[in-house]
């Protein structure tokens, strides 16, 4: 079986068995999805879903997060893996969103990867 044939079999399987694939993460908009996916790296979706309601209450917009205090963000996400790096990346991501994209989460994979804390895998999920 060729690689292309194997690929097609996998696609056919998922189209049949899981045609409406969705994330387990809870979110209401692109900003919230982006934050949740950044938090989900090396962390369970269950844990992220426990963190995000409090996080989004404190930082409901990109602007609020961009100007957030490091310690305030850290305290909200410290139960997640790698909270130091994620805190830095979340604040820098929000600042970059404001500076380069007018506060709007881009829908282009290459543009998404310009955001701190967003690699190819995260960009593909978004």
Buried (B, 14 or more C-beta within 10 A) or exposed (E): EEEEEEEEEEEEEEEEEEEEEEEEBBBEEBBBBBBBBBBBBEBEBEBBBEBBEEBBEBBEEBBEBBEBEEEEBBBBBEEBBBBEEBBBBBBBBBBBBBEEBEBEBBEEEEBBBBBBBBEEEBBEBB
